[in-house]
Amino acid sequence: MSPLRIGIVAGEASGDILGAGLLAELNRRFPGIEIEGIGGELMQAEGCKSLYAMDRLSVMGLVEVLSRLRELLGIRKSLVTHFNEHRPDLFIGIDAPDFTLNLEGKLRSVGIPTVHYVSPSVWAWRSKRVFKILKTTDLMLTLFPFEAKFYEKHAMPVEFVGHPLANMIPLEADQAGARSDLGLPQGQRIVALMPGSRGGELKYLAQPFLDTARWLLKRHSDLVFVMPAANQQRFDHLRELLDRDYSDLPIELVLKRSREVMTAADAVLLASGTATLEALLLKKPMVVAYRMAPLTYSILSRLVKSNYISLPNLLADAPLVPEILQDEVRPGILGPAVEQALLDSDDSSNLKHQFIDIHHQLRQDASKKAVDAIVKLLQARGRLDADSGF
């Protein structure tokens, strides 16, 4: 029998992490498997042949997409052609729903089974997208239990698999070890500043976060700040900004290693996104902020139905951590919120207990469960024998 062929597309760093775990498990079960599509460094390390650089798909916001629309549509059209000519046994779209769901629909229409890994936020806004998903996708893999319940109500084939990070991150983080590895002081309070990995996020959050560090330092002169950069380009951008405007601040700029930075910290100021889940799993008090282009925010704020934007609050369905948005993202509001996270030990203890409960709930061995579900789909479609893949 010819090797199993998988088409796969991930759109950004968080998808690369999920995809790498998935591909590692597929490689373990199906030696010689062929994988191609779009993936980052981690997926490529697991054998994915990336036909385009993944960062070409990493675009933030409704307005910002417009300047890149022709390129994105060209990439998608090219992938449809490629996968029609070199047909995979299965196609997996990881997140990036505005890009991948259309691609899944085109491939499904010619008989290629499709899986979508990471649910779009249909439970929060544009809920009618679920009808498009029903037409484009054979199986939805969700990271969170509340998402699976939504799809079950719409009779969509779905599997809650948990989140791989919940297995990768220990229940008790080694703060002292992380500080030692990063060369940070053991006896001082440390705040992690994480304005995001995408250029758009840095544009809107880097300076407010650094201004907040200055606000905090005036009140707590012993604080140390650490800021991780997602890649060399982001590092160089932040280095230039720090040298030009913030040379007075005790800020350690670190290339990558964001999880170690959060582990070392006593509190985290960060952009809304997957990093908030990592901070939760590391049991860190946090303040979540987000800003975007004013027009994008104006549109989204009218569409979003959810009460929360950060994963800790969504998972708890309660305001566990502060969420500060748009025009409120300024030192006079961010600073007191971070200060509270640093100083309120009772609140931090209660938060830790709730984070531990969520950690256990998400610890499902996600990559294994996801591949189990994928194997069942392939068996049902005759792509695998009934005893294959287990």
DABELDA-V907607 format. One record per residue. N is the residue number from 1. RES is the residue in three letters. OMEGA is omega in whole degrees, -180 to 180 (* if undefined). Layout:
n: (N | N)
res: (RES | RES)
omega: (OMEGA | OMEGA)
This chain:
n: (1 | 2 | 3 | 4 | 5 | 6 | 7 | 8 | 9 | 10 | 11 | 12 | 13 | 14 | 15 | 16 | 17 | 18 | 19 | 20 | 21 | 22 | 23 | 24 | 25 | 26 | 27 | 28 | 29 | 30 | 31 | 32 | 33 | 34 | 35 | 36 | 37 | 38 | 39 | 40 | 41 | 42 | 43 | 44 | 45 | 46 | 47 | 48 | 49 | 50 | 51 | 52 | 53 | 54 | 55 | 56 | 57 | 58 | 59 | 60 | 61 | 62 | 63 | 64 | 65 | 66 | 67 | 68 | 69 | 70 | 71 | 72 | 73 | 74 | 75 | 76 | 77 | 78 | 79 | 80 | 81 | 82 | 83 | 84 | 85 | 86 | 87 | 88 | 89 | 90 | 91 | 92 | 93 | 94 | 95 | 96 | 97 | 98 | 99 | 100 | 101 | 102 | 103 | 104 | 105 | 106 | 107 | 108 | 109 | 110 | 111 | 112 | 113 | 114 | 115 | 116 | 117 | 118 | 119 | 120 | 121 | 122 | 123 | 124 | 125 | 126 | 127 | 128 | 129 | 130 | 131 | 132 | 133 | 134 | 135 | 136 | 137 | 138 | 139 | 140 | 141 | 142 | 143 | 144 | 145 | 146 | 147 | 148 | 149 | 150 | 151 | 152 | 153 | 154 | 155 | 156 | 157 | 158 | 159 | 160 | 161 | 162 | 163 | 164 | 165 | 166 | 167 | 168 | 169 | 170 | 171 | 172 | 173 | 174 | 175 | 176 | 177 | 178 | 179 | 180 | 181 | 182 | 183 | 184 | 185 | 186 | 187 | 188 | 189 | 190 | 191 | 192 | 193 | 194 | 195 | 196 | 197 | 198 | 199 | 200 | 201 | 202 | 203 | 204 | 205 | 206 | 207 | 208 | 209 | 210 | 211 | 212 | 213 | 214 | 215 | 216 | 217 | 218 | 219 | 220 | 221 | 222 | 223 | 224 | 225 | 226 | 227 | 228 | 229 | 230 | 231 | 232 | 233 | 234 | 235 | 236 | 237 | 238 | 239 | 240 | 241 | 242 | 243 | 244 | 245 | 246 | 247 | 248 | 249 | 250 | 251 | 252 | 253 | 254 | 255 | 256 | 257 | 258 | 259 | 260 | 261 | 262 | 263 | 264 | 265 | 266 | 267 | 268 | 269 | 270 | 271 | 272 | 273 | 274 | 275 | 276 | 277 | 278 | 279 | 280 | 281 | 282 | 283 | 284 | 285 | 286 | 287 | 288 | 289 | 290 | 291 | 292 | 293 | 294 | 295 | 296 | 297 | 298 | 299 | 300 | 301 | 302 | 303 | 304 | 305 | 306 | 307 | 308 | 309 | 310 | 311 | 312 | 313 | 314 | 315 | 316 | 317 | 318 | 319 | 320 | 321 | 322 | 323 | 324 | 325 | 326 | 327 | 328 | 329 | 330 | 331 | 332 | 333 | 334 | 335 | 336 | 337 | 338 | 339 | 340 | 341 | 342 | 343 | 344 | 345 | 346 | 347 | 348 | 349 | 350 | 351 | 352 | 353 | 354 | 355 | 356 | 357 | 358 | 359 | 360 | 361 | 362 | 363 | 364 | 365 | 366 | 367 | 368 | 369 | 370 | 371 | 372 | 373 | 374 | 375 | 376 | 377 | 378 | 379 | 380 | 381 | 382 | 383 | 384 | 385 | 386 | 387 | 388 | 389 | 390)
res: (MET | SER | PRO | LEU | ARG | ILE | GLY | ILE | VAL | ALA | GLY | GLU | ALA | SER | GLY | ASP | ILE | LEU | GLY | ALA | GLY | LEU | LEU | ALA | GLU | LEU | ASN | ARG | ARG | PHE | PRO | GLY | ILE | GLU | ILE | GLU | GLY | ILE | GLY | GLY | GLU | LEU | MET | GLN | ALA | GLU | GLY | CYS | LYS | SER | LEU | TYR | ALA | MET | ASP | ARG | LEU | SER | VAL | MET | GLY | LEU | VAL | GLU | VAL | LEU | SER | ARG | LEU | ARG | GLU | LEU | LEU | GLY | ILE | ARG | LYS | SER | LEU | VAL | THR | HIS | PHE | ASN | GLU | HIS | ARG | PRO | ASP | LEU | PHE | ILE | GLY | ILE | ASP | ALA | PRO | ASP | PHE | THR | LEU | ASN | LEU | GLU | GLY | LYS | LEU | ARG | SER | VAL | GLY | ILE | PRO | THR | VAL | HIS | TYR | VAL | SER | PRO | SER | VAL | TRP | ALA | TRP | ARG | SER | LYS | ARG | VAL | PHE | LYS | ILE | LEU | LYS | THR | THR | ASP | LEU | MET | LEU | THR | LEU | PHE | PRO | PHE | GLU | ALA | LYS | PHE | TYR | GLU | LYS | HIS | ALA | MET | PRO | VAL | GLU | PHE | VAL | GLY | HIS | PRO | LEU | ALA | ASN | MET | ILE | PRO | LEU | GLU | ALA | ASP | GLN | ALA | GLY | ALA | ARG | SER | ASP | LEU | GLY | LEU | PRO | GLN | GLY | GLN | ARG | ILE | VAL | ALA | LEU | MET | PRO | GLY | SER | ARG | GLY | GLY | GLU | LEU | LYS | TYR | LEU | ALA | GLN | PRO | PHE | LEU | ASP | THR | ALA | ARG | TRP | LEU | LEU | LYS | ARG | HIS | SER | ASP | LEU | VAL | PHE | VAL | MET | PRO | ALA | ALA | ASN | GLN | GLN | ARG | PHE | ASP | HIS | LEU | ARG | GLU | LEU | LEU | ASP | ARG | ASP | TYR | SER | ASP | LEU | PRO | ILE | GLU | LEU | VAL | LEU | LYS | ARG | SER | ARG | GLU | VAL | MET | THR | ALA | ALA | ASP | ALA | VAL | LEU | LEU | ALA | SER | GLY | THR | ALA | THR | LEU | GLU | ALA | LEU | LEU | LEU | LYS | LYS | PRO | MET | VAL | VAL | ALA | TYR | ARG | MET | ALA | PRO | LEU | THR | TYR | SER | ILE | LEU | SER | ARG | LEU | VAL | LYS | SER | ASN | TYR | ILE | SER | LEU | PRO | ASN | LEU | LEU | ALA | ASP | ALA | PRO | LEU | VAL | PRO | GLU | ILE | LEU | GLN | ASP | GLU | VAL | ARG | PRO | GLY | ILE | LEU | GLY | PRO | ALA | VAL | GLU | GLN | ALA | LEU | LEU | ASP | SER | ASP | ASP | SER | SER | ASN | LEU | LYS | HIS | GLN | PHE | ILE | ASP | ILE | HIS | HIS | GLN | LEU | ARG | GLN | ASP | ALA | SER | LYS | LYS | ALA | VAL | ASP | ALA | ILE | VAL | LYS | LEU | LEU | GLN | ALA | ARG | GLY | ARG | LEU | ASP | ALA | ASP | SER | GLY | PHE)
omega: (-180 | -179 | 175 | 180 | -179 | 168 | -175 | 177 | 172 | -172 | -178 | -170 | -179 | 177 | 177 | 177 | -180 | -179 | -180 | 177 | 179 | -178 | 177 | 179 | 176 | 177 | 180 | -176 | -175 | 178 | -179 | 179 | 178 | -174 | 176 | -179 | 176 | 178 | 179 | -176 | -177 | 178 | 178 | 177 | 177 | 172 | 179 | 173 | -176 | -177 | 176 | 174 | -176 | -176 | 175 | 180 | -174 | -180 | -175 | 169 | -178 | -176 | -175 | -180 | -172 | -178 | -179 | -170 | -177 | 179 | -178 | 179 | 178 | 179 | -178 | 178 | 180 | 179 | 177 | 179 | -177 | -176 | 171 | -179 | 180 | -167 | 174 | 174 | -177 | 172 | 179 | 172 | -179 | 178 | -180 | -169 | -179 | 177 | -168 | -177 | 177 | 178 | 178 | 180 | 179 | -177 | 179 | -178 | 177 | 171 | 178 | 178 | -175 | 178 | 174 | -177 | -176 | -178 | 166 | -176 | -178 | 180 | -177 | -179 | -177 | -176 | 179 | 175 | -180 | 179 | 173 | -180 | 178 | -178 | -172 | -164 | 179 | -177 | 175 | 175 | -177 | 179 | -171 | -174 | -178 | 178 | -179 | 180 | 179 | -178 | 178 | 178 | -179 | 177 | 177 | 175 | -172 | 175 | 171 | -175 | -174 | -178 | -179 | -179 | -180 | 174 | -178 | -176 | -179 | -180 | 178 | -177 | -180 | -177 | -178 | 179 | 179 | 179 | 179 | -179 | -179 | -179 | -179 | -177 | -180 | -169 | -178 | 177 | -175 | 176 | 175 | 176 | -174 | -176 | 175 | -176 | -177 | -178 | 179 | 178 | 179 | -180 | -174 | -172 | -174 | -177 | 175 | 179 | 179 | 175 | 177 | 176 | 178 | 177 | -178 | -176 | 178 | -177 | -178 | -170 | -178 | -175 | 173 | -179 | 178 | -179 | 176 | 175 | -172 | -179 | -176 | 179 | 178 | 179 | -179 | 179 | -179 | 179 | 179 | 180 | 180 | -178 | -176 | -169 | -173 | -178 | 180 | -174 | 176 | -177 | 176 | 178 | -174 | 177 | -178 | 175 | -176 | -179 | 177 | 178 | 178 | 179 | -178 | -170 | 171 | 176 | -175 | 170 | -170 | 176 | 176 | -179 | -177 | -180 | 178 | 176 | 177 | 179 | 176 | -178 | 176 | 177 | -176 | 167 | -174 | 170 | -176 | -180 | 173 | 173 | 177 | 178 | -176 | -179 | 177 | -179 | -180 | 179 | -175 | -177 | 177 | -176 | -173 | -179 | -177 | 178 | -173 | 176 | -175 | -177 | 177 | -179 | 177 | -178 | 179 | -171 | -178 | -178 | -179 | -175 | 179 | 174 | -175 | -169 | 167 | -174 | 178 | -178 | 179 | -173 | -177 | 177 | 179 | -175 | 179 | 179 | 177 | 178 | 178 | 179 | -180 | -166 | -175 | -175 | 179 | 179 | 180 | 179 | 178 | 179 | -179 | 180 | 180 | 178 | 178 | 179 | 180 | 179 | 179 | -179 | -177 | -175 | -173 | -171 | -167 | -177 | 178 | -180 | 179 | 180 | 175 | -179 | 178 | 179 | 178 | 178 | -180 | 177 | 180 | 180 | 177 | 179 | 179 | 172 | -175 | -178 | -177 | 167 | -179 | *)
